Amino acid sequence: MASATLTPYTRDQFGGGDGRLADGNRPRALTTTVPREYVHRTAVSEVFLTNWRRGGPGGWRVSAQWPRAHSFYGPAHGLHDPLLLIETVRQAGILLSHVAHGVPLDHPIVWQKVRYDLRPAALRAADTPADIQLQVTDREVVRRRKRLVSAHQEFRIRCDGADLAVAALEYSCHSPEVYRRLRGAYGDLALANARRLPPPRPVAPQLVGRERAGDVVLAPADRPGRWQLRVDTGHPVLFDHPVDHTPGMLMIEAVRQAARAAAPGPSLPVALACSFERYAELDAPCWVQARAGAAAGDGRCEVVVGAEQHGRRVLEARVASLPLPGGAPAP
């Protein structure tokens, strides 16, 4: 499916609205998140979305809150983790598939593409949780017999009232029966997890911008610029619940860590685009490779990251990062 071009911000994207919840009440402050089932999470602490409402024809307004600290997506160098942005987009896409497009809660949602481009200054962490507002527009919605088959959505995102990012998400929806046919033997959750490989020894955390070895998703391989994907199904965030394949957010984290390893030094991934081609299974090694290009005129360094398993490509991604001199926040 072709991706539409992201268009610039306009200042009135989030004007208006009376602050009412979907049931007509108007609380003075945030009191709850959306049901965890609506975003396919088990832990309530991992649900970031707080409300949704219609925002015009083919459009929706979704609100979220980012915590001041998070066990995995924590702030660094005074900035929120950009991957909170992708997780929030993921949750918003799943939420809208259910509440706006009628997809049953037990239907799997499968990513095809995700991307974002952000303004670093708007990521600055404050002394309170961040208020996130997403304007979501359905660009391509495909239905079959009135059932949603796939969607392409574009996002304009603000953080604490400031323009933060534009993003896009493409996904498909499958009934449990269709999903089992697509996955074959791998659709058996218990069998897939029984076959999983033990996680190999991680690379040094500082190489990939992490503090704890348990949060590293890359392991050494046979040559520079190449790593084995480290899949720890016991990780409480990346594996919030058992699944029959490597989750998309783990693959995105591998892209981020590979980009950091390929261009060492404190940096901020200000743009990321990832295309998923097939599932990464739990029972065989998945190999990640990265190639850094020359720095652009604005200081950005672009890294191309790929992953393959059984000699077939799993994903391809491009990451553009800005250096953070001395660990200071980017202007």
N, C-alpha and C positions, 0 to 999 in steps of 0.2 A: 504494500500500500504506500503510495507516495505521500511524503510529508509536506504539509502546507508551510509557507514561510511565516515565521514569527514576525509580527508587526510591532512598531514602537508603542510605548505607553501613551495613554492620554490621561489628563489630570482628573477627569470626572468618572473614572472607572468605578470608584467605590463611593461616589456621592449618593446621598439619599438613604432610605431605609430607616425604619423607626425602632430598630433594636428588638423587635418582638421575636419570640421563639415561634416554632411552627404551630403550637397550640394556642397562640394569642397572648400568652403571658409575656411580661416585660421585666425580668429580674434586674436588679441594680448592678449585679456583678455575675461573673461566670460561676455556675453552680454544678455543671455536669459535662461529661463528654457524650458523644453519640454512643449507641450500643456497640460493644466490642465486636459483635457478630457482623455488623455492617461494614467493618474494615478488615475482617478476617484476622483478628488478633485474639489471643487467649488472655493475656495479661492486660488488665484495665490500665495499668501504668504506661502501656505502650500505645494507647489510643490518644492521638493528638487533636482530632477533630471535635468541635464543640457544637456546631449547628449548621444548618443549610436552609436555603430558601431559593425560590425562583428569582432569576435576575434578568428577565426579558425573554423573548423568543429564542429557544435553543441555548439559553444561558442560565447559569446558576451561581449563587454566592455561597461560599463555604467558609466557615470560620474555624480557626484552630488556635491552639496555644502550645508554644514550645517551652519546656522547663528551663529554669536557670542552669540546671546541671542534669546530666543524663549519664547512666552507667557506661554507655557505648558511644553515643553521639554527643559527647560533651564539648563545651566551648574550648577553644585554644587560641592563644594570642589575642584574647579579648573579642573573638568573633564566634558566633554560632557555627556549628558544623554544617557545611553546605549539604551534606547528605540527609540532614533533617528535611531539607527541601524536597528531595526525591521521595522520602518516606511519606511526607505529607501529601504530595501529588499522588502517590500510589493509593493512599487511604481515600483521598477524594474521588479518584476514579472508581474505586470499588464501591464506595458509598453511593455515588450517583448511578452506578449500574443497577443497584438494588432499588433505591428510593425514587429515582427518576425514570428508569427504563424497565423496571419490573423483573429484573433477573432474580430468580429464587436464591436464597441464601446459601444453598448447598451446591450451586453451580460454580465450578472453578473459573477464575479470571486469569488469562494468560497474556503476559506482556509480549509485544512485538518490538516497540521502540519507546525510548524515553530520552528526554533532553531538557537542558535548562541553560540559561545565560543570565548571570546575576550581577548586581552592583555590590561590590565588597563593602562599601561604607554602610549599607543598610543591614549588614549582618552583625553589627556591633552589639555585643551582649550588654544588658543593663542589670540593675539590681532587682528587677521583677521579671516574671515570665514574659515572653514575647507574644504579642497579639498578632496573629497571622490572618490575613484576609485573602481569599482566592476568588477571582472572577473566572469562571469556567465556561467555555463555549464549545458546544458540540459542532465540529466541522464536518465529520463524515460518520454517519450512523447507518449501519447495514442491518436490516432485519430479514428474517425468514419466517414466514407464517406468524407474523407479529412478535416474534421472539428476537431479542437483540443477539446478533452474531458477532459484530465487531464495532469498535468506535475509535474515532480520533478526536481528542480533546485538546484544546489550548487553554493555557492558564496565564493570568496576569496576577502577580502576587505582591502583596505589601506586607511589610513587617513594621509594627509600631507606627503605622501611618506613613511610612516612606516606601517609595517604589523599590522593590527588592529584585524581582526576577520575572522573566517570561519562561514558560516551559510548555512542553507538549508530551502527550502520552497516547500510545496506540495499544489497544488490547483486544483480545477476542474472548468470547464467553462460550462455555460448553456445558451441556447437560452431563450429569454423572455418567450416563450410559455412553455418550459419545466420548467423554474423557477416557473411560476405561478402554474403549476400542482404540483410541489414539495411543495410549500408553502401553497396551499389551500387558506383558508380565510385570512391567514396572509400575503398573497401576495398583498393584497389591502393596498397600502401605507397609504391612508387617514384613513381607518378604523383602521389599526394597531396603528397609532399615536393617534387617538381619544380614543383608549382603554388604552393608556399608564398610568402606575401608577405615581403619583407624587413622586418625589425623597424624601426619608426619611432623617431625620436629620443625618449628617455625624459624624463619629468619629472625635476625635481631630486631626487636621492636623499633629501635630508633631509625633503622633503615627505611621503614615504611610509615614513620610518623605516629607510631603507637607507643604507649607507656607500658602496657601489660602484654606478656607473651600470649596469653589466652585470647587476646583480641586480634592477633595477627592471622591473616588468612592465606599467607604465602609461605611456602617451604622451599629450601634450596633445590636447584635442579642441576643439570649437567653443564650449563654454560651461562655466561653473563646475559642478563636481559630475559631470562627464562626461569619460571618457577612452577612448582606443583601447587595446585590449589589445595589449601588446607581446609578440610570440611569437618568441623567439630559440631556434631549434632547435639551436643550438650550445652552449646552457647545459649544463654537465656534470652538474648535479643534476636540474633540472627536465626535461631530456631525457636521462635516463640511457641510453636506447636509442631508436632511431627508432620513431615511431608515426605513425598516419595521421590523427591529430586532436590538438587541444590537450589535454594531460594534465590529469587532475583536480586534481593537486597544484598545477599552475600556476594553475588557476582559483581554487583556495582562496587561493593567495598574492595573486592579484588582488583577492579579496574583502578580505583583511587590509590590503593597501596602500590600497585605496579607502576603507575605514573609517578608516584613519589620516589620509588626506588630508582626509576630510570633518570630522574632529574633531581638528585639529592638536594637537601636544604629545605628550610621552612618555606612552604608555598601554600597558596589557596587555589583550589580548582574552581575557577570562575565560570567555566563553561564545560559541559559534558554532554556527549551524545552517544547513545548505546543502542545497537540493534541486536536483538536476540534471534538466533536462527534455529536452535534446538535446545532440548533440556540437557543439563549437565547431570549425569547420573551419579549415584552414591557408591557404586561398586567398581569403579575404574578410575585411574588417575586422570585428572583434567589439567592441562598444561596452559599456563598463562605466559604471554610474551609481550614485551613493550619496546618501543623504539622512539626515542626522543628526537625531535626536529630542532632546527635553529630557533633562537628567540626572535620574536617579532619586534617591530619598532616600539610597541607599547610595553615591552618587557615580558610579554606572555611567552611561555614555552609550551608547545603542543606536543603531546605524546600520543602515539597510536598504540592501542592495546588490543590484543586478540586472545581468544581462548579456544582450545580445541580438545577433543576427546575422541579416542579411536580414530585419529587422523582426520576428523571432520570438524569444521568450525562450529563453535557454540555461540560465540558472540564476537562483535567487533565494536570498538569504541574509540572516541577521540576525546582527549581531555586537554583543556587549555588552562594553565596555571600561572598565577602571578607570584613572584617571589615576595617573601615577607622579610625584608632586611632586619637582622637583629631580633627577629621574632616580633616586630612591631606590626600592628594592624595596617592593612593596606589603606591608602587614602580613599 
